[in-house]
Amino acid sequence: MGHYFTPVCLLGMLSACTAQAPNTSPHQPLIDSDSNRVQLSIGTTEGSQPELRSGRYTLVSIEPTTEQQDLLAQIIEVTIPSNLSPSVQDALHHVLQRSGYSLCPASPAVQVLFTRPLPAAHYRLGPITLRNALQVLAGPAWPLTVDEVNRSVCFTQQTTDRPAPPLTTVLSNSAEARP
């Protein structure tokens, strides 16, 4: 038994001597976050984005995403509950729930839009940007305006200065074939 003890002790001492300290350089400071080791990697090429090394193989950009900078650009997928018989206003409130925006108080002109029943085609939307979803729910006659200071969305009735397009009649094949 003593015969194996000496080589094992020698191997243990040798392995302890070869342990390496972490490589720290002024270009890449180490940050300990809880039990995860995180490393900030500064790009060496001009115009590169700073990245956060999380774990061994994962690099994460620390720049805000487009959706974080422009809240109306966030991609949503929403289903409006059909058991409520929702109006357009109900659907707009539902879409805006966790967006950070609220709906402007309705003027008498906009109240016409808000009291309309929601079309069946609008019960399920997405994936779509929040801005486009709001415009789809309101329709083309109600342009979307945004108050960024108060984070509210408003609709105004579009004014038309041009005449309505003429109505056209469509002839069926059987009507065209008659002499």
C-alpha positions in Angstrom: 0.0 0.0 0.0 2.9 2.4 0.7 4.2 1.5 -2.7 1.4 3.5 -4.4 1.2 6.4 -2.0 4.5 8.1 -3.1 3.7 8.3 -6.8 0.1 9.6 -6.1 1.5 12.3 -3.9 4.1 13.4 -6.4 1.4 13.6 -9.2 -0.8 15.7 -6.9 2.0 18.1 -6.2 2.9 18.4 -9.8 -0.7 19.1 -10.9 -1.0 21.8 -8.3 2.0 23.5 -9.6 0.7 23.6 -13.2 -2.7 25.3 -12.4 -2.9 28.6 -14.3 -4.3 31.9 -13.2 -7.0 33.4 -15.3 -5.7 35.6 -18.1 -6.7 39.2 -17.4 -5.7 42.0 -19.6 -6.7 45.7 -19.6 -8.6 45.2 -22.9 -11.0 42.5 -21.5 -12.0 43.0 -17.9 -13.6 40.1 -16.1 -17.0 40.6 -14.3 -18.4 38.1 -11.9 -22.2 38.1 -11.9 -23.6 35.7 -9.3 -22.0 32.4 -10.2 -21.7 33.0 -13.9 -18.5 34.4 -15.2 -19.1 37.2 -17.7 -16.5 38.9 -19.8 -16.8 42.2 -21.7 -15.1 42.0 -25.0 -14.1 45.2 -26.7 -14.1 45.1 -30.4 -10.7 45.7 -32.1 -12.1 46.8 -35.5 -13.5 50.3 -36.0 -17.3 50.5 -35.8 -17.7 47.2 -34.0 -20.4 46.8 -31.4 -19.5 46.1 -27.8 -20.4 42.5 -26.8 -20.9 40.7 -23.5 -19.4 37.2 -23.3 -21.8 35.1 -21.3 -20.6 31.6 -20.7 -18.0 30.0 -22.8 -19.4 30.3 -26.3 -22.1 33.0 -26.2 -21.6 36.6 -27.2 -24.5 39.0 -26.6 -24.7 42.5 -27.9 -25.2 45.1 -25.2 -26.8 47.6 -27.6 -30.6 48.2 -27.3 -32.7 46.4 -29.9 -34.9 48.2 -32.4 -37.9 47.2 -30.4 -36.5 48.6 -27.2 -35.7 51.9 -28.9 -39.0 52.2 -30.9 -41.7 50.6 -28.8 -44.2 50.6 -31.7 -41.7 48.5 -33.8 -42.1 45.5 -31.4 -43.4 42.4 -33.0 -46.7 41.2 -31.5 -49.0 38.3 -32.1 -52.4 38.7 -30.5 -55.8 37.0 -30.4 -58.8 39.1 -29.4 -61.2 37.1 -27.2 -64.3 36.5 -29.3 -66.7 35.9 -26.4 -66.8 39.6 -25.6 -68.2 40.8 -29.0 -65.4 43.4 -29.0 -65.6 46.8 -30.5 -62.6 48.4 -32.3 -61.9 50.3 -29.1 -61.8 47.1 -27.0 -59.4 45.5 -29.5 -57.1 48.6 -29.4 -57.0 48.5 -25.6 -56.2 44.8 -25.7 -53.3 45.3 -28.2 -51.9 48.2 -26.2 -52.0 46.3 -22.8 -48.3 45.7 -22.2 -46.9 48.0 -24.9 -46.1 51.0 -22.7 -48.6 53.1 -24.7 -52.2 54.1 -24.0 -55.1 55.2 -26.2 -55.9 58.9 -26.4 -59.4 60.0 -25.2 -61.8 59.8 -28.1 -63.1 62.9 -29.7 -66.7 62.8 -31.1 -65.4 62.0 -34.6 -63.1 59.2 -33.4 -66.0 57.8 -31.2 -67.6 56.7 -34.6 -64.6 54.4 -35.1 -64.4 53.1 -31.5 -68.0 52.0 -31.4 -67.8 49.9 -34.5 -67.8 46.1 -34.0 -64.5 44.4 -34.7 -64.4 42.7 -38.0 -63.8 38.9 -37.8 -60.6 39.2 -39.9 -59.1 41.3 -37.0 -59.6 38.8 -34.2 -56.2 37.3 -34.8 -53.2 39.5 -35.8 -49.6 38.7 -36.2 -46.8 38.3 -36.2 -47.0 42.1 -37.0 -45.4 45.2 -35.6 -47.5 47.1 -33.0 -47.7 50.2 -35.2 -49.1 48.1 -38.1 -51.5 46.2 -35.9 -53.0 49.5 -34.6 -53.3 50.8 -38.1 -55.0 47.6 -39.3 -57.5 47.7 -36.5 -58.4 51.4 -37.2 -58.4 51.1 -41.0 -57.1 53.3 -43.7 -59.5 56.2 -43.0 -58.0 56.7 -39.5 -54.3 57.7 -39.6 -52.3 56.9 -36.5 -50.6 59.7 -34.7 -48.3 59.1 -31.7 -47.6 61.4 -28.8 -44.1 60.2 -27.7 -44.0 62.5 -24.6 -47.2 60.9 -23.1 -46.7 57.6 -24.9 -50.2 57.6 -26.3 -51.6 56.8 -29.6 -54.4 58.8 -31.3 -56.5 58.5 -34.4 -57.8 61.3 -36.5 -60.3 61.1 -39.3 -58.7 61.4 -42.7 -60.0 64.2 -44.8 -60.4 63.5 -48.5 -60.2 66.3 -51.0 -60.6 64.1 -54.0 -63.8 62.6 -55.2 -64.6 59.0 -54.5 -63.6 56.5 -57.2 -66.4 55.6 -59.6 -68.3 52.4 -59.1 -67.7 49.8 -61.8 -69.9 46.9 -62.8 -68.6 43.5 -63.3 -70.2 41.4 -66.0 -70.4 37.7 -65.5 -69.4 35.4 -68.3 -72.9 34.4 -69.0 -74.1 38.0 -69.4 -71.3 38.7 -71.8 -72.1 35.7 -74.0 -75.7 36.8 -74.6 -76.4 38.7 -77.9 
